[in-house]
Amino acid sequence: MENKKIYCSLVVKDGFIVRECYREGFTKNTKGNIFSVTKSFLSALVGIAIEKGYLGLSDVVSDYFSGFVSGPQEWFKENITIENLLTMTSGIFCPANAGFNRRMSQSDDELNMLLHLPVNRKNIGKFNYNDANYNLLSNILYRATQKTPLEFANEVLFAKMGIGNEAESTDHIEWEADAKGVNYGGFGLKLCGRDLAKFGHLYLKQGIWNGQPIVPEKWVCLSTAGKVQTAEKELYYGYGWWNCDVYGLKTYYAIGAGGQYIICTPQLDLIQVYLCEKNSMASKEVEQVWKETVKDFGGQKADHGIYKNKECIFT
């Protein structure tokens, strides 16, 4: 990997690590900020919570915030569903996304700020990407489970998969939270490259980890399908995952600011993970790399010789 902006590059084929490269002082244990890839993890937690009966896709915002002051936005509580939040089709308008996040992090009542964001009723059902959807969703998850997203994740996801510190402990997982201790749903989780590869592998295996169901299979299918079309041609969004065709192969991926990626190509049993220097704006360059990697592996016949002496950490 020649691009110095990429400090972690990891390729997993059929469960084996076939490429792994670190630079700029990073190692397989170094955790980095994964920015909006956090949304894909929160989506998984929502799917698990739904299966456990804590909430439902058709639940509306008002089900969880009955104390929201009545007024011109009263309909807001009654029309926006959890599925709208997951698919970025809530109609919530959050101008200057990064700027709002900074203002929100400086507030002692961030939830109140989220609930008072303007909403365009005509845009409910239309895709409009912003962090507010998932930050509101994390508060709903907290109210439904009575556990912070990190507490819930440690219980139902991280500990079961050894995510956090090379299967040693989940005690030191970092996930930014608001003033009241509720972890942000749109960003803030810090994990290493292998953690992300494990998560990608979990989804490629339809939510099964070492024979144990972790994320419901139905949720994996719903999350990674192209639920809504985005502004970019032939690019779709599901529940926290982007979906597109790459050289004729269905591929879904999670992406964070500056080039944080988990890319899954099910037909090839292929996972790619890239972590880039913060604010490097390397997404376009990484996109070229991962798409060419899909092309390279797609053109190869199965050669199990490439797994000789390769590490398999997913079974």
C-alpha positions as CSV (number, residue, x, y, z in Angstrom):
1,M,0.0,0.0,0.0
2,E,1.8,3.1,-1.2
3,N,-0.6,5.7,0.0
4,K,0.8,7.2,3.2
5,K,-2.5,8.5,4.3
6,I,-3.7,4.9,4.8
7,Y,-2.5,3.7,8.2
8,C,-4.4,0.4,8.2
9,S,-5.1,-1.8,5.2
10,L,-6.7,-5.2,5.8
11,V,-8.1,-7.8,3.3
12,V,-9.8,-10.9,4.4
13,K,-10.7,-13.7,1.9
14,D,-12.8,-16.7,3.0
15,G,-12.1,-15.8,6.6
16,F,-8.3,-15.6,6.1
17,I,-6.2,-12.5,6.4
18,V,-4.5,-12.3,3.1
19,R,-3.2,-8.8,3.3
20,E,-2.4,-6.7,6.3
21,C,-0.4,-3.5,6.4
22,Y,0.2,-0.8,9.0
23,R,2.2,2.4,8.9
24,E,2.7,5.7,10.7
25,G,3.2,3.9,14.0
26,F,0.0,2.0,13.9
27,T,-0.3,-1.8,14.7
28,K,-3.0,-4.4,14.7
29,N,-3.9,-3.3,18.2
30,T,-4.1,0.4,17.5
31,K,-7.6,1.8,17.8
32,G,-8.6,4.7,15.5
33,N,-11.7,6.9,15.3
34,I,-14.0,5.2,12.8
35,F,-16.4,8.3,12.6
36,S,-19.6,7.3,10.7
37,V,-18.8,3.6,10.6
38,T,-20.2,3.9,14.1
39,K,-23.7,4.1,12.4
40,S,-23.3,0.5,11.1
41,F,-22.6,-0.7,14.7
42,L,-25.6,1.2,16.1
43,S,-27.8,-0.3,13.4
44,A,-26.7,-3.8,14.5
45,L,-27.6,-2.9,18.1
46,V,-31.0,-1.7,17.0
47,G,-31.6,-5.0,15.1
48,I,-30.7,-7.0,18.2
49,A,-32.9,-4.8,20.4
50,I,-35.8,-5.3,18.0
51,E,-35.4,-9.1,18.1
52,K,-35.3,-8.9,21.9
53,G,-38.6,-7.0,21.9
54,Y,-37.3,-3.7,23.2
55,L,-38.6,-1.7,20.2
56,G,-40.0,-2.0,16.7
57,L,-39.2,-0.6,13.2
58,S,-42.6,1.1,13.0
59,D,-42.3,2.8,16.4
60,V,-42.4,6.6,16.2
61,V,-40.3,9.2,18.0
62,S,-43.2,10.1,20.3
63,D,-43.3,6.6,21.7
64,Y,-40.0,7.4,23.5
65,F,-40.2,11.1,24.1
66,S,-43.6,11.7,25.6
67,G,-42.4,14.7,27.4
68,F,-41.6,16.6,24.2
69,V,-43.3,20.0,24.3
70,S,-46.3,20.3,22.1
71,G,-46.2,22.9,19.4
72,P,-45.8,23.4,15.7
73,Q,-43.6,20.3,15.4
74,E,-46.1,18.0,17.2
75,W,-46.6,16.0,14.0
76,F,-42.8,15.3,14.1
77,K,-43.3,12.9,17.0
78,E,-46.2,11.1,15.2
79,N,-44.8,10.7,11.7
80,I,-41.1,9.8,12.0
81,T,-40.4,6.1,12.6
82,I,-37.3,4.3,13.7
83,E,-37.0,3.0,10.1
84,N,-37.0,6.6,8.9
85,L,-34.1,7.4,11.2
86,L,-32.2,4.2,10.1
87,T,-32.6,5.1,6.4
88,M,-31.9,8.9,6.8
89,T,-35.5,9.6,5.5
90,S,-36.8,11.4,8.6
91,G,-37.0,14.8,7.1
92,I,-34.8,16.2,9.8
93,F,-32.8,19.2,8.6
94,C,-29.4,19.5,10.2
95,P,-27.4,22.3,8.5
96,A,-23.7,22.3,8.8
97,N,-23.5,18.8,10.1
98,A,-20.0,19.1,11.7
99,G,-20.8,22.5,13.1
100,F,-24.0,21.2,14.7
101,N,-22.1,18.3,16.2
102,R,-19.7,20.7,17.9
103,R,-22.5,22.9,19.3
104,M,-24.3,19.8,20.5
105,S,-21.2,18.4,22.2
106,Q,-20.9,21.7,24.1
107,S,-24.5,21.6,25.3
108,D,-25.7,20.0,28.6
109,D,-28.9,19.0,27.0
110,E,-28.0,17.6,23.6
111,L,-31.2,15.5,23.3
112,N,-33.3,18.7,23.5
113,M,-31.3,20.2,20.7
114,L,-32.0,17.1,18.5
115,L,-35.7,17.1,19.2
116,H,-36.0,20.7,18.3
117,L,-34.2,20.5,14.9
118,P,-36.4,21.7,12.0
119,V,-38.2,19.0,10.0
120,N,-39.7,19.3,6.5
121,R,-42.8,17.1,6.4
122,K,-42.6,16.8,2.7
123,N,-39.1,15.3,3.0
124,I,-40.1,12.4,5.2
125,G,-39.4,9.4,3.1
126,K,-36.6,11.1,1.1
127,F,-32.9,10.4,1.7
128,N,-31.0,13.2,3.5
129,Y,-27.8,12.1,5.2
130,N,-27.0,13.6,8.6
131,D,-25.8,12.5,12.0
132,A,-28.9,13.8,13.8
133,N,-30.8,10.7,12.7
134,Y,-28.5,8.3,14.4
135,N,-27.8,10.5,17.4
136,L,-31.5,10.5,18.0
137,L,-31.7,6.8,17.4
138,S,-29.0,6.1,20.1
139,N,-31.2,8.0,22.6
140,I,-34.2,5.8,21.6
141,L,-32.1,2.7,22.1
142,Y,-31.0,4.0,25.5
143,R,-34.6,4.6,26.6
144,A,-35.8,1.3,25.3
145,T,-33.1,-0.9,26.8
146,Q,-32.2,1.3,29.9
147,K,-28.6,0.8,28.9
148,T,-26.2,3.1,27.1
149,P,-25.3,1.9,23.5
150,L,-21.9,1.0,24.8
151,E,-23.3,-1.0,27.7
152,F,-25.7,-2.8,25.4
153,A,-23.0,-3.4,22.8
154,N,-20.7,-4.9,25.4
155,E,-23.4,-7.3,26.4
156,V,-24.8,-8.4,23.1
157,L,-22.0,-7.9,20.6
158,F,-18.5,-6.9,21.6
159,A,-17.8,-9.4,24.3
160,K,-19.2,-12.3,22.3
161,M,-16.9,-11.4,19.3
162,G,-13.8,-10.3,21.2
163,I,-14.1,-6.8,19.8
164,G,-12.2,-4.2,21.7
165,N,-8.8,-5.4,22.5
166,E,-7.9,-8.5,20.5
167,A,-10.4,-10.7,22.4
168,E,-8.9,-9.8,25.8
169,S,-11.4,-7.2,27.2
170,T,-14.1,-4.8,26.3
171,D,-13.4,-2.6,29.3
172,H,-11.4,0.0,27.4
173,I,-13.6,0.5,24.3
174,E,-13.9,4.2,23.7
175,W,-17.2,5.6,22.4
176,E,-17.8,9.3,22.7
177,A,-20.9,10.2,24.7
178,D,-23.1,13.3,25.4
179,A,-23.2,15.2,28.7
180,K,-25.7,12.6,30.1
181,G,-23.5,9.6,29.1
182,V,-25.5,8.4,26.1
183,N,-23.1,7.4,23.3
184,Y,-23.4,9.2,20.0
185,G,-25.1,7.1,17.4
186,G,-23.6,8.9,14.4
187,F,-19.9,8.9,15.3
188,G,-17.4,8.5,18.1
189,L,-16.5,4.8,18.3
190,K,-12.8,3.9,18.3
191,L,-11.7,0.4,17.2
192,C,-8.8,-1.3,15.5
193,G,-8.8,-2.7,11.9
194,R,-9.2,-6.3,13.0
195,D,-12.3,-5.3,15.0
196,L,-13.8,-3.9,11.9
197,A,-12.9,-7.0,9.9
198,K,-14.6,-9.1,12.5
199,F,-17.8,-7.0,12.2
200,G,-17.7,-7.3,8.4
201,H,-17.2,-11.1,8.7
202,L,-20.2,-11.3,11.0
203,Y,-22.4,-9.7,8.3
204,L,-21.0,-11.8,5.5
205,K,-22.0,-14.8,7.6
206,Q,-25.5,-13.5,8.0
207,G,-25.1,-12.5,11.7
208,I,-23.5,-15.8,12.8
209,W,-20.3,-15.9,14.8
210,N,-18.6,-19.2,15.6
211,G,-22.0,-20.9,15.1
212,Q,-23.8,-18.5,17.4
213,P,-26.4,-16.1,16.1
214,I,-25.5,-12.5,17.1
215,V,-27.3,-10.3,14.7
216,P,-30.6,-11.6,13.3
217,E,-30.2,-12.9,9.7
218,K,-33.2,-10.9,8.6
219,W,-31.7,-7.7,10.0
220,V,-28.4,-8.3,8.1
221,C,-30.4,-8.7,4.9
222,L,-32.5,-5.6,5.5
223,S,-29.5,-3.5,6.6
224,T,-27.3,-4.2,3.7
225,A,-30.0,-4.0,1.0
226,G,-30.5,-0.9,-1.0
227,K,-33.5,0.5,0.8
228,V,-33.4,4.1,-0.5
229,Q,-31.7,5.7,-3.5
230,T,-29.2,8.4,-2.7
231,A,-28.2,11.5,-4.8
232,E,-25.4,9.5,-6.4
233,K,-26.5,7.3,-9.3
234,E,-26.7,3.6,-8.5
235,L,-25.7,4.1,-4.9
236,Y,-28.3,3.1,-2.2
237,Y,-28.6,3.3,1.6
238,G,-29.9,0.6,3.9
239,Y,-29.8,0.6,7.7
240,G,-26.4,2.1,8.3
241,W,-24.8,0.5,5.2
242,W,-24.3,1.8,1.6
243,N,-25.0,-0.6,-1.3
244,C,-23.8,-0.6,-4.9
245,D,-22.5,-2.8,-7.7
246,V,-18.8,-3.0,-8.3
247,Y,-17.7,-4.7,-11.5
248,G,-21.0,-6.5,-11.5
249,L,-20.7,-7.7,-7.9
250,K,-23.0,-6.6,-5.2
251,T,-21.1,-4.8,-2.5
252,Y,-22.1,-3.1,0.7
253,Y,-19.9,-0.9,2.9
254,A,-19.7,1.4,5.9
255,I,-17.8,4.6,5.5
256,G,-16.5,7.3,7.9
257,A,-15.1,10.8,7.3
258,G,-11.6,10.9,5.9
259,G,-11.6,7.3,4.6
260,Q,-12.7,4.8,7.3
261,Y,-14.1,1.7,5.5
262,I,-15.5,-1.7,6.0
263,I,-16.3,-3.2,2.5
264,C,-18.1,-6.5,2.1
265,T,-18.5,-8.3,-1.2
266,P,-20.5,-11.5,-0.4
267,Q,-20.1,-13.3,-3.7
268,L,-16.3,-13.3,-3.2
269,D,-16.4,-13.8,0.6
270,L,-14.2,-10.7,0.6
271,I,-13.8,-8.1,3.3
272,Q,-11.7,-5.0,3.1
273,V,-10.9,-2.5,5.9
274,Y,-9.1,0.8,5.6
275,L,-8.4,3.4,8.2
276,C,-7.0,6.8,7.1
277,E,-5.3,9.7,8.7
278,K,-7.9,12.0,10.4
279,N,-9.2,14.7,8.0
280,S,-7.0,13.4,5.2
281,M,-10.0,13.5,2.9
282,A,-8.7,10.3,1.4
283,S,-12.0,8.7,0.6
284,K,-11.7,9.1,-3.2
285,E,-8.3,7.5,-3.2
286,V,-9.3,4.7,-0.9
287,E,-12.4,4.1,-3.1
288,Q,-10.1,3.5,-6.1
289,V,-8.0,1.0,-4.1
290,W,-10.9,-1.0,-2.7
291,K,-12.8,-1.2,-6.1
292,E,-9.6,-2.4,-7.8
293,T,-9.2,-5.0,-5.1
294,V,-12.7,-6.3,-5.8
295,K,-11.9,-6.4,-9.5
296,D,-8.6,-8.3,-8.8
297,F,-10.2,-11.0,-6.6
298,G,-13.2,-11.2,-8.8
299,G,-11.0,-12.2,-11.7
300,Q,-9.2,-14.9,-9.8
301,K,-10.2,-18.6,-9.6
302,A,-10.4,-20.0,-6.2
303,D,-6.8,-20.7,-5.1
304,H,-6.6,-22.1,-1.6
305,G,-2.8,-22.0,-1.8
306,I,-3.0,-18.3,-1.0
307,Y,-4.1,-19.3,2.5
308,K,-0.9,-21.1,3.3
309,N,0.5,-19.8,6.6
310,K,-2.3,-17.1,6.7
311,E,-4.1,-16.3,9.9
312,C,-7.7,-17.1,10.4
313,I,-9.1,-15.2,13.3
314,F,-12.8,-15.5,12.5
315,T,-13.6,-19.1,13.2
